[in-house]
Amino acid sequence: MGNLYKNCKIQDNTAELIYENGSLFVTIFENNIVHVAQKHGIESVAIEEDFIPKAATPDVTCKDTSDAKGTAAEAGVSDAAVKAVISARDITVNVKDNEKLDIYYKGKLVLSDYETARKKSEKNPYEDLAIAELEGHTVGKDEEKTDAVTIIKKLGKDDAIYGLGDKPGCLNKRGYSYVNWNTDDPAPHVDSFKSLYKSIPFFIVLGDEYCYGIFADNTYKTTFDFGYENTDYYFVEHEKGELDYYFMPGNDMAEVVGLYTSLTGTTPLYQRWIYGSHQSRWGYYTQDEVLDIADKFRELDIPCDVIHMDIDYMNGYRVFTFDDKKFPDVKGLSEKLADRGVKLISIIDPGVKKDEDYFMYKEGMEMDAFAHDTDGSVYENAVWPGTSVFPDFTKQSVRSWWGDKTKILLEHGISGIWNDMNEPASFNGPLPDDVQFEYGAHEKVHNIYGHFMAKATYEGLAKNDGGKRPFVLTRAAYAGSQKYCGGWTGDNHSIWAHIALSLEQVCNLSVSGLAMCGSDIGGFGSDTTPELLVRFYEAAVFVPFFRNHSAMGTRRQEPWQFDETTIDAVRKTVKLRYRFIPYIYDLAHECEKTGAPIVRPLVYEYHADKHVRNISDEYMLGSFVLVAPVIAPGKEAREVYLPDGDWYDYYTGEKYSGGRYILADAPLDKVPVFIKAGAIIPVADGEIRSTEDITEDKISILTYPGKGSFVHYQDDNETFAYRNGAYNAVEYTLDGDKLEKKVLHKGL
């Protein structure tokens, strides 16, 4: 007969649905988020206590309709199989036998459990052998898991699906399947990859008449199938753990992202220089070379704010050390760079070299800071320093210890920290599932290891850097990591397909909460070409994290490695970015407040327009700016879709009516940019070599005739004083070509 429903009771503002073989707990919060779980209450690494919304008490009611015999319509339903109705605010949950639920939002059915057996295709007896032969880059075969926990929901005919962070494939994930298992794979990433570096179990379903998000909060390896197995349903299957998910309804994607980030945290506002141009390479061997890089940017009049130091600066790859031959005076280097308006960011990895004379190893062993094998010994594996051990970042004491070590980097003038290899990765692949951490075995910790490392690093910088806003960059992440770090998409390649992929990834990361994100400009692996480098720069022109980065052994890709045409095109693109940094900074401030991403797919702004549901080679910067980069070689024009409304060519001022495709001029030194009618955009004028040159007296307001409003924001660009009122805010309103100004706050 199955797990039949028995009754419902209200317990601590939550409805407990009691079945023959256990209970489900349903909580409806004041903001209409619905939490469905097998345990009462919220236990999550992603959700801080301060973010837990208030329950919708005393509105929550649970009405028994099991004996209604067709009269359940008075509860807002007509299905006689409904056993109980839970309601509060705009939410109604119909409870059926076998733990099946239907959720209504504002009277409209939005989410339904799939009520029949999954329709799996029959397996060829030789299929496993073929899969084993072909799946060199995947994370395992599709095996039945006896402890698996599955969420399975009906999939509407026209539903589109977005999110899941940096997963490859199309912007719209419908028809694909993915696996959450943080994976470091250096092969060129393609659509068939199931996993990459981040595991963000949040996605958005957009239908013709509804929009909602699902946050499936489980840290074990998880499969997401969005109509790949069968077009009638999608499912989320956790290998272990318990049922624990959040339903977030909204009128559009903006509302859904707002609910998700209200629960897991928003991306904070960073120091303004972070939004400038970053230069990096694995293979800057000496501090003199780093200084020469900064000087060359100045000489060629290409703005630059940051240079990253990869693992070459360390002493034998020992974290929190410096090579005293290649980098004998990093403090002096940082001071010289500061004179040029350039900051230093340095990489750190979690692997600690096993070396009895190394302070990190000795201290860590004394305080039992490292993960253990099943026999109780400290677990060892091989990474860059050789035989290494792995900090247990799930321990608060270890996070505090690690965070305190950031003082070593800060004292040498380092301004931000880049966390790498934190999936965690090793030279022998993923750590075994049974390696032991305080939070649990590695199979439970793997997807959140990078999250806790980022938290440790962020909190250390916040404590030790004199009140400055910390910047942490991470490769691996989980839901909620955006509170502590920005992220990049990992080891991409210098191939044209990865320009297109970068846009898909950045847009999906942005709607997944990780708004400070970007991809390695020019490509990390393989060898770039002059045209490819320029188009990479143009594609990323307004992406929040803007860094040229490449691997040792590949062709160097600083702009001056190529001809004057390439240098001129890169210079023009970087200067275009710097002109828009006041607008980007304003959007970043709004992102911290509301969760609204800085960069957005077109569908985020125009969800009712079916033309944009699959457009991933264009993106929006805020609500006003549309960017349409060239992503294929040899093109000097491209087709651009302009959504409904009037649009202006940024370069010529020519006006276009939207709701159609146009052909845009796109020579090598130009990225097509269109501005929406009614736009109000703060921009920087004059000569700019770094963000330090962007002073308020150099900021002007661009307007484009129409109706619109925008709030321009000003603070000290460095500290958290703005959170205590030390900022200015001015609201601009545009009606036609008439611009009005209103001071909202004056605190500077």
VOGU-3710 file (C-alpha; in Angstrom, 3 decimals, decimal comma):
1> mgnlykncki> 0,000/0,000/0,000  2,958/2,375/0,431  3,583/5,001/3,059  -0,003/6,137/3,627  -0,916/9,458/5,212  -2,348/9,371/8,753  -2,775/12,913/10,078  -1,360/16,406/10,386  -0,512/18,569/13,382  1,040/21,987/13,933
11> qdntaeliye> 4,313/21,829/15,831  6,398/24,941/16,535  4,955/26,852/13,563  5,494/23,846/11,286  2,993/21,344/9,948  4,029/17,780/10,681  2,566/15,363/8,144  2,461/11,985/9,821  2,654/8,920/7,611  2,722/5,248/8,511
21> ngslfvtife> 6,506/5,074/8,115  7,562/8,511/9,322  6,863/12,222/9,047  7,387/15,127/6,713  7,721/18,637/8,082  6,383/21,575/6,078  7,163/25,147/7,127  5,701/28,155/5,341  7,661/31,331/5,991  6,410/34,906/5,935
31> nnivhvaqkh> 8,047/35,486/2,542  6,226/32,447/1,052  9,275/30,178/1,031  8,190/26,619/1,765  10,583/24,250/3,527  9,936/20,514/3,108  12,134/18,155/5,115  12,288/14,873/6,950  13,648/16,653/10,021  12,091/19,533/11,894
41> giesvaieed> 14,034/22,783/11,839  16,874/24,113/9,704  20,351/22,606/9,812  22,416/23,955/6,943  25,944/25,032/6,123  24,498/27,455/3,555  22,007/29,268/5,767  23,265/31,437/8,600  21,034/31,771/11,639  20,488/35,454/10,879
51> fipkaatpdv> 19,042/34,569/7,471  16,348/32,162/8,613  13,026/33,873/7,781  10,196/34,096/10,236  7,522/31,442/10,006  4,114/32,604/8,851  2,566/32,044/12,248  -0,193/32,277/13,368  -1,416/31,970/9,791  -0,373/28,361/9,315
61> tckdtsdakg> -3,383/26,065/9,315  -3,672/22,376/8,587  -7,167/21,247/7,629  -7,986/17,557/7,508  -9,897/16,718/4,305  -9,394/12,965/4,317  -13,101/12,323/4,800  -14,272/15,081/2,491  -15,430/12,617/-0,190  -15,284/15,174/-2,920
71> taaeagvsda> -16,008/18,237/-0,821  -12,392/19,284/-0,612  -13,181/22,069/-3,070  -13,979/24,305/-0,116  -10,303/24,141/0,767  -9,397/25,391/-2,668  -8,978/21,995/-4,300  -11,177/19,535/-6,117  -9,075/16,380/-5,774  -10,775/13,949/-3,398
81> avkavisard> -7,440/12,171/-2,892  -6,184/15,172/-0,929  -5,908/14,234/2,738  -5,029/17,603/4,239  -4,539/21,222/3,237  -1,823/23,403/4,778  -2,118/27,104/4,126  -0,483/30,382/5,072  0,000/33,709/3,294  -0,057/33,054/-0,471
91> itvnvkdnek> 0,721/29,346/-0,145  -1,539/26,307/-0,114  -0,080/22,819/0,172  -2,276/19,852/-0,657  -1,188/16,688/1,112  -1,754/13,299/-0,484  -0,914/9,694/0,314  2,643/8,449/-0,183  4,153/11,819/0,741  2,942/13,484/-2,450
101> ldiyykgklv> 2,389/17,251/-2,315  0,944/19,901/-4,587  1,905/23,517/-3,872  -0,260/26,439/-4,961  0,959/30,029/-5,047  -1,686/32,751/-5,104  -4,272/30,124/-6,009  -2,323/28,729/-8,961  -0,834/25,235/-9,003  2,916/25,715/-9,374
111> lsdyetarkk> 4,691/22,599/-8,080  3,471/18,999/-8,197  5,041/15,726/-7,192  5,212/13,230/-10,005  2,828/10,497/-8,851  3,726/7,480/-10,975  6,869/5,413/-11,311  9,827/6,873/-13,140  9,909/5,865/-16,798  13,481/4,699/-17,205
121> seknpyedla> 14,615/3,275/-20,515  15,636/-0,365/-20,453  19,377/-0,907/-20,069  21,449/-2,828/-22,570  23,342/-5,564/-20,648  26,616/-4,325/-22,176  25,950/-0,664/-21,389  28,064/-0,483/-18,235  31,117/-1,696/-20,141  30,594/0,925/-22,839
131> iaeleghtvg> 30,101/3,696/-20,280  33,255/2,703/-18,429  35,153/2,965/-21,704  33,751/6,354/-22,684  33,316/8,306/-19,481  36,899/9,410/-18,819  35,744/12,878/-17,715  32,556/11,974/-15,825  32,111/11,166/-12,166  30,738/7,658/-12,287
141> kdeektdavt> 28,159/5,374/-13,754  24,443/5,684/-13,224  24,066/3,150/-10,451  21,141/2,423/-8,209  21,858/3,806/-4,746  20,148/1,987/-1,901  20,375/5,068/0,355  19,304/7,508/-2,340  16,818/10,262/-1,562  14,842/11,525/-4,558
151> iikklgkdda> 12,766/14,630/-5,210  10,701/14,139/-8,366  8,392/16,818/-9,790  6,217/17,258/-12,839  7,862/19,158/-15,670  5,704/21,500/-17,710  5,839/21,250/-21,480  7,373/24,714/-21,883  9,362/24,933/-18,653  12,887/26,342/-18,905
161> iyglgdkpgc> 15,453/25,711/-16,150  18,379/27,877/-15,022  20,972/27,828/-12,255  23,231/25,129/-10,747  26,227/27,478/-10,848  29,101/26,740/-13,218  27,753/23,602/-14,890  28,568/23,496/-18,627  26,033/23,136/-21,401  23,362/25,556/-22,477
171> lnkrgysyvn> 22,045/28,472/-20,450  18,683/26,681/-20,278  19,406/23,367/-18,548  16,218/21,616/-19,646  16,939/18,264/-21,260  20,308/17,846/-19,523  21,458/15,958/-16,440  24,210/17,012/-14,042  25,982/15,799/-10,926  26,941/17,910/-7,930
181> wntddpaphv> 30,417/16,669/-7,094  33,131/19,327/-7,071  35,475/18,223/-9,828  38,869/19,446/-11,022  39,202/18,274/-14,624  41,862/19,985/-16,802  40,423/18,681/-20,079  38,584/21,273/-22,183  35,127/21,576/-20,660  32,273/20,665/-22,991
191> dsfkslyksi> 28,517/20,210/-22,757  28,797/16,523/-21,842  30,593/17,252/-18,556  28,322/16,395/-15,649  30,317/18,196/-12,953  32,708/21,070/-12,503  34,201/22,906/-9,551  31,097/24,141/-7,769  28,054/22,406/-6,322  25,229/24,898/-5,965
201> pffivlgdey> 22,002/22,888/-5,591  19,699/25,721/-6,615  17,773/26,061/-9,845  14,941/28,138/-11,249  11,983/26,765/-13,207  10,352/29,280/-15,535  6,994/28,366/-17,029  4,532/30,363/-19,060  2,495/31,350/-16,005  4,800/30,754/-13,063
211> cygifadnty> 8,353/30,949/-11,816  9,891/29,226/-8,827  13,190/28,106/-7,388  14,230/24,877/-5,684  17,134/24,787/-3,242  17,861/21,093/-2,554  20,065/21,445/0,521  22,082/18,230/0,636  25,871/18,071/0,490  26,226/14,485/-0,746
221> kttfdfgyen> 26,787/13,675/-4,406  23,576/14,610/-6,176  22,148/14,051/-9,640  19,921/16,686/-11,250  17,919/15,395/-14,218  15,914/18,103/-15,964  13,838/16,019/-18,348  16,752/14,007/-19,713  15,401/10,685/-18,452  11,829/11,597/-19,323
231> tdyyfvehek> 10,225/14,828/-20,479  7,312/14,425/-18,049  9,358/15,137/-14,916  12,599/16,326/-13,405  14,287/14,802/-10,407  16,950/15,525/-7,825  18,587/12,398/-6,415  20,927/12,583/-3,427  23,118/9,525/-2,923  22,670/9,803/0,847
241> geldyyfmpg> 21,239/12,105/3,470  17,665/13,212/3,903  14,929/15,041/2,079  15,461/18,759/2,669  14,424/21,332/0,077  13,049/24,853/-0,218  10,400/25,980/-2,685  10,618/29,674/-3,599  7,797/31,109/-5,707  7,847/34,465/-7,460
251> ndmaevvgly> 6,318/36,427/-10,276  9,657/36,417/-12,120  13,283/35,350/-11,813  14,215/38,501/-9,928  11,793/37,651/-7,107  13,012/34,051/-6,954  16,698/35,035/-6,837  15,798/37,578/-4,176  14,212/34,852/-2,037  17,137/32,484/-2,510
261> tsltgttply> 19,727/35,093/-1,562  17,621/36,238/1,398  17,992/32,675/2,650  21,627/31,895/1,764  23,107/35,394/1,716  23,907/38,010/-0,896  27,207/38,799/-2,581  28,836/41,594/-0,544  30,064/44,885/-1,937  33,820/44,641/-2,484
271> qrwiygshqs> 36,475/47,320/-2,442  36,151/49,175/-5,728  39,516/48,068/-7,123  38,212/44,501/-7,260  35,973/45,555/-10,171  39,005/46,711/-12,148  41,230/44,714/-14,485  43,281/41,805/-13,088  46,377/40,256/-14,660  47,703/36,806/-13,787
281> rwgyytqdev> 49,745/33,890/-15,040  50,933/30,651/-13,560  54,580/31,341/-14,207  55,417/34,837/-12,945  58,665/33,567/-11,447  60,144/36,630/-9,753  59,039/39,825/-8,091  60,932/41,816/-10,720  58,800/40,198/-13,386  55,634/41,161/-11,503
291> ldiadkfrel> 56,813/44,769/-11,297  57,674/44,755/-14,996  54,140/43,589/-15,779  52,678/46,568/-13,910  55,055/48,977/-15,648  54,163/47,609/-19,070  50,456/48,228/-18,470  51,283/51,836/-17,564  53,573/52,236/-20,563  50,864/51,007/-22,959
301> dipcdvihmd> 48,105/53,022/-21,241  46,010/49,949/-20,429  44,270/50,317/-17,042  45,144/47,664/-14,461  44,330/47,369/-10,752  45,524/43,918/-9,721  48,284/41,400/-10,363  47,856/37,850/-9,068  50,732/35,706/-7,815  50,242/32,000/-8,514
311> idymngyrvf> 52,049/29,191/-6,650  55,478/30,308/-7,907  55,910/32,833/-5,063  55,871/30,181/-2,315  58,809/28,387/-0,746  58,437/24,870/-2,142  54,678/25,413/-2,501  54,320/25,689/1,269  51,261/27,789/1,938  51,803/31,085/3,845
321> tfddkkfpdv> 55,487/31,210/2,895  57,579/33,137/0,344  60,525/32,047/-1,774  63,290/34,312/-0,454  65,279/34,018/-3,682  62,576/34,694/-6,275  60,406/36,897/-4,019  62,787/38,261/-1,365  60,825/41,455/-0,578  57,136/41,083/-1,293
331> kglsekladr> 56,353/43,958/1,071  58,617/46,224/-0,979  57,067/44,895/-4,176  53,572/45,682/-2,930  54,642/49,224/-2,034  56,121/49,820/-5,480  52,969/48,448/-7,088  50,835/50,684/-4,870  52,661/53,688/-6,315  51,349/52,511/-9,694
341> gvklisiidp> 47,795/51,989/-8,426  48,159/48,184/-8,471  47,298/45,673/-5,721  48,632/42,147/-5,135  46,505/39,021/-4,729  48,184/35,730/-3,834  47,048/32,142/-4,217  46,775/29,648/-1,366  45,967/25,925/-1,528  44,595/23,744/1,270
351> gvkkdedyfm> 47,286/21,042/1,018  49,874/21,493/3,792  53,271/19,928/3,125  54,235/17,099/5,434  57,441/18,589/6,820  58,434/18,417/10,483  60,288/21,729/10,127  57,350/23,580/8,569  55,320/25,681/11,016  51,942/24,972/9,412
361> ykegmemdaf> 52,448/21,220/9,616  53,822/21,306/13,157  51,090/23,570/14,515  48,387/21,647/12,715  49,561/18,310/14,055  49,700/19,688/17,589  46,106/20,905/17,434  44,732/17,943/15,461  43,835/20,224/12,561  43,948/17,715/9,712
371> ahdtdgsvye> 41,552/15,162/8,236  42,004/11,545/9,300  42,007/8,159/7,656  39,627/5,478/8,928  42,366/4,034/11,168  42,722/7,360/12,996  45,970/8,399/11,357  46,290/11,745/9,597  45,274/11,334/5,969  47,999/12,022/3,390
381> navwpgtsvf> 47,890/12,596/-0,363  50,014/14,292/-3,021  49,555/17,870/-4,245  51,966/20,656/-5,253  54,204/20,508/-2,135  54,499/16,707/-2,411  53,083/14,552/0,393  50,476/16,746/2,063  47,767/16,784/4,692  44,405/18,519/4,541
391> pdftkqsvrs> 43,010/20,966/7,121  39,602/20,051/8,502  37,854/23,325/7,734  34,606/21,980/9,167  36,151/22,619/12,615  35,738/26,148/13,932  39,120/25,951/15,666  40,824/25,085/12,376  39,067/27,890/10,514  40,223/30,358/13,173
401> wwgdktkill> 43,793/29,040/13,010  43,863/29,211/9,220  42,239/32,645/9,204  44,848/34,000/11,601  47,574/32,977/9,150  46,238/35,531/6,665  48,176/38,073/8,767  51,363/36,695/7,206  50,133/37,629/3,746  48,693/40,964/4,842
411> ehgisgiwnd> 51,971/41,952/6,497  53,659/41,448/3,132  51,210/43,773/1,421  48,840/41,187/-0,045  45,388/42,739/-0,588  43,288/39,680/-1,425  43,487/35,888/-1,381  42,797/33,356/-4,107  41,782/29,862/-2,907  42,606/27,079/-5,358
421> mnepasfngp> 42,661/23,242/-5,404  39,871/23,321/-2,802  37,412/20,798/-4,266  39,576/19,358/-2,607  41,809/18,217/-5,468  44,893/16,031/-5,311  47,244/14,470/-7,829  45,441/11,182/-7,166  41,923/12,414/-7,849  39,187/13,017/-5,250
431> lpddvqfeyg> 39,910/12,026/-1,684  38,394/8,651/-0,700  34,807/8,856/0,472  35,689/7,584/3,957  38,316/10,199/4,901  37,117/11,612/8,214  36,253/15,225/9,094  34,480/16,597/12,138  31,320/17,224/10,064  31,333/13,700/8,658
441> ahekvhniyg> 33,000/11,505/6,080  34,464/12,988/2,922  31,443/11,872/0,878  29,429/14,373/2,933  32,120/17,068/3,175  33,544/17,042/-0,362  31,063/19,526/-1,854  31,408/21,962/1,055  35,170/21,783/1,637  35,835/24,834/-0,527
451> hfmakatyeg> 32,931/26,657/1,123  34,449/26,243/4,585  37,928/27,161/3,344  36,503/30,369/1,868  34,726/31,110/5,131  37,953/30,633/7,089  39,887/32,888/4,726  37,218/35,588/4,634  36,840/35,703/8,415  40,614/35,860/8,833
461> lakndggkrp> 40,894/38,830/6,470  37,911/40,542/8,107  39,613/40,212/11,478  43,140/41,153/10,434  42,915/43,696/7,596  42,037/46,857/9,505  38,357/47,022/8,657  38,783/46,653/4,896  36,273/44,576/2,961  37,892/41,175/2,380
471> fvltraayag> 38,285/39,708/-1,073  38,486/35,944/-1,423  38,399/34,196/-4,792  37,501/30,507/-4,883  37,423/27,685/-7,385  35,144/25,348/-5,378  31,921/26,493/-3,732  28,505/25,488/-2,406  25,250/27,324/-1,860  25,850/30,315/0,413
481> sqkycggwtg> 29,546/30,629/-0,469  28,749/34,002/-2,047  28,768/35,515/1,454  32,505/34,863/1,675  33,951/34,824/-1,814  33,780/35,444/-5,499  34,391/32,637/-7,942  35,843/31,998/-11,338  34,974/29,148/-13,674  38,267/27,309/-13,316
491> dnhsiwahia> 40,622/25,941/-15,900  39,074/26,917/-19,213  40,992/26,829/-22,484  42,028/29,178/-25,245  39,359/27,951/-27,630  36,416/29,753/-29,183  33,868/27,430/-27,600  34,998/28,625/-24,185  34,043/32,219/-24,886  30,469/31,030/-25,405
501> lsleqvcnls> 30,736/28,741/-22,372  31,992/31,593/-20,191  28,838/33,614/-20,840  26,559/30,675/-20,034  28,490/29,965/-16,836  28,632/33,570/-15,646  24,906/34,054/-16,197  23,984/30,846/-14,380  26,418/31,563/-11,531  24,883/35,028/-11,207
511> vsglamcgsd> 21,308/33,757/-10,858  22,641/31,070/-8,483  23,689/33,743/-5,983  27,429/33,920/-6,802  27,290/37,365/-8,404  31,037/38,092/-8,190  32,150/35,736/-10,931  34,060/35,516/-14,190  36,183/33,286/-16,437  39,862/33,410/-17,303
521> iggfgsdttp> 40,145/35,925/-20,145  42,135/34,470/-23,035  41,786/30,956/-21,636  43,902/29,220/-18,990  44,986/26,159/-20,945  46,015/25,816/-24,626  47,396/28,652/-26,754  45,469/31,808/-27,532  45,550/33,795/-30,765  45,398/37,576/-31,121
531> ellvrfyeaa> 41,795/37,558/-32,334  40,687/35,076/-29,679  42,288/37,141/-26,903  40,530/40,322/-28,031  37,143/38,621/-28,272  37,646/37,057/-24,816  38,258/40,544/-23,407  35,190/41,917/-25,184  32,937/39,090/-24,014  33,982/39,780/-20,422
541> vfvpffrnhs> 33,954/43,569/-20,741  31,342/44,072/-17,984  31,575/40,711/-16,194  32,136/41,342/-12,445  35,452/39,466/-12,112  37,719/40,537/-14,998  41,029/38,646/-15,116  43,452/37,563/-17,839  45,001/34,306/-16,628  46,987/31,555/-18,331
551> amgtrrqepw> 48,930/28,414/-17,535  52,624/27,714/-17,479  53,661/26,104/-20,742  51,029/27,892/-22,810  51,535/30,896/-25,036  51,855/34,055/-22,964  48,826/36,288/-23,384  49,573/39,692/-21,895  48,269/42,091/-24,579  51,775/43,178/-25,616
561> qfdettidav> 52,710/39,649/-26,638  50,905/40,448/-29,884  50,779/43,215/-32,491  49,652/46,836/-32,185  46,213/45,993/-33,525  45,671/43,565/-30,644  47,060/45,995/-28,065  44,829/48,793/-29,338  41,713/46,604/-29,276  42,426/45,378/-25,740
571> rktvklryrf> 43,150/48,930/-24,563  39,866/50,159/-26,002  37,926/47,318/-24,359  39,529/47,728/-20,936  38,956/51,494/-21,025  35,308/50,873/-21,883  35,036/48,724/-18,770  36,662/51,377/-16,592  34,278/53,994/-17,914  31,367/51,883/-16,635
581> ipyiydlahe> 32,883/51,010/-13,237  30,744/53,613/-11,382  27,651/51,861/-12,778  29,069/48,398/-11,983  29,835/49,545/-8,427  26,291/50,859/-7,990  24,924/47,516/-9,185  27,238/45,698/-6,765  25,876/47,772/-3,908  22,303/46,932/-4,950
591> cektgapivr> 23,304/43,272/-5,226  24,354/43,216/-1,578  21,025/44,727/-0,556  18,630/42,701/-2,709  20,526/39,820/-4,311  19,918/41,212/-7,812  22,923/40,026/-9,864  25,253/42,489/-11,568  25,291/40,534/-14,834  22,090/38,810/-15,910
601> plvyeyhadk> 20,850/36,625/-18,738  18,283/38,383/-20,912  15,595/36,041/-19,576  16,093/37,502/-16,091  14,856/40,886/-17,314  12,440/39,686/-20,030  10,999/36,429/-18,691  7,776/36,748/-20,704  9,682/36,885/-24,008  10,178/33,305/-25,200
611> hvrnisdeym> 12,794/34,461/-27,695  15,295/35,059/-24,890  14,909/31,829/-22,933  17,837/30,227/-24,721  19,899/33,281/-25,635  23,279/32,973/-23,970  25,553/34,927/-26,314  24,137/38,218/-25,035  23,830/39,445/-21,460  22,560/42,389/-19,453
621> lgsfvlvapv> 24,620/44,614/-17,178  21,920/45,646/-14,733  18,622/46,566/-16,370  19,943/49,153/-18,823  22,919/47,748/-20,753  22,852/44,889/-23,275  26,167/43,365/-24,420  26,404/41,192/-27,553  30,010/40,017/-27,998  31,399/38,182/-30,996
631> iapgkearev> 32,084/34,555/-30,061  33,269/33,093/-33,379  36,383/33,766/-35,470  36,453/35,971/-38,534  33,238/37,882/-37,770  32,955/41,643/-38,176  29,204/41,809/-37,617  26,727/39,777/-35,647  23,004/39,244/-35,252  21,696/40,808/-32,043
641> ylpdgdwydy> 18,277/40,267/-30,489  16,890/43,399/-28,839  14,016/42,715/-26,425  10,861/44,791/-26,319  11,288/48,567/-26,001  13,568/51,137/-27,555  17,339/50,737/-27,615  20,274/52,989/-28,474  23,595/51,976/-29,966  26,159/53,056/-27,343
651> ytgekysggr> 28,676/54,190/-29,955  26,498/55,936/-32,538  23,376/56,852/-30,585  21,219/55,300/-33,301  17,799/54,272/-31,975  16,258/50,833/-32,589  12,860/49,437/-31,772  13,066/46,132/-29,888  11,327/42,811/-30,143  13,451/41,885/-33,163
661> yiladapldk> 16,875/40,960/-34,463  19,254/43,484/-35,977  22,673/43,181/-37,579  25,283/44,981/-35,482  28,640/46,218/-36,713  31,442/44,429/-34,784  34,965/44,997/-36,116  37,788/43,531/-34,041  38,044/46,533/-31,718  34,335/46,821/-30,956
671> vpvfikagai> 31,924/44,888/-28,761  28,291/45,728/-29,596  26,618/47,508/-26,657  23,036/48,761/-26,595  21,421/50,973/-23,980  17,766/50,764/-23,044  15,555/53,841/-23,405  15,138/55,491/-20,012  18,626/54,469/-18,903  20,521/56,511/-16,332
681> ipvadgeirs> 24,149/55,413/-16,144  26,947/56,896/-14,014  30,228/56,762/-15,967  33,807/57,870/-15,397  35,399/60,448/-17,688  38,993/61,513/-18,223  42,296/59,690/-18,048  42,039/56,516/-15,939  44,939/54,167/-15,214  43,333/52,370/-12,273
691> teditedkis> 40,201/52,743/-10,158  42,126/55,187/-7,947  41,725/57,732/-10,754  37,914/57,479/-10,637  36,996/60,335/-8,326  33,470/61,646/-7,883  34,271/64,840/-9,790  35,078/62,679/-12,830  31,711/60,901/-12,784  28,992/62,084/-15,132
701> iltypgkgsf> 25,490/60,788/-15,784  24,606/59,350/-19,190  20,903/59,415/-20,050  18,890/57,929/-22,895  15,433/59,447/-23,510  12,580/57,553/-21,920  11,260/56,781/-18,448  13,588/55,417/-15,806  15,157/55,827/-12,404  18,459/54,868/-10,837
711> vhyqddnetf> 20,236/55,368/-7,509  23,894/56,398/-7,665  25,883/55,449/-4,620  29,130/56,768/-3,121  31,213/55,557/-0,166  34,889/55,304/0,811  35,368/52,362/-1,623  37,281/50,367/0,983  35,750/49,807/4,439  32,447/48,678/5,936
721> ayrngaynav> 31,636/52,199/7,152  28,838/52,409/4,577  26,910/49,800/6,576  26,794/52,327/9,409  25,540/55,166/7,230  28,802/56,572/5,835  27,619/56,870/2,247  25,816/59,193/-0,138  22,893/58,097/-2,294  21,276/60,160/-5,032
731> eytldgdkle> 18,184/59,086/-6,948  17,975/60,172/-10,574  14,636/60,126/-12,394  14,291/60,481/-16,143  11,103/61,441/-17,978  11,707/61,862/-21,684  14,929/63,840/-21,696  14,259/65,633/-18,399  16,518/64,434/-15,583  15,700/65,145/-11,943
741> kkvlhkgl> 17,902/64,539/-8,932  16,951/63,767/-5,329  19,355/63,216/-2,419  18,251/60,090/-0,539  21,074/59,944/1,976  24,089/62,077/2,803  26,535/60,447/5,178  29,980/61,357/3,824
//
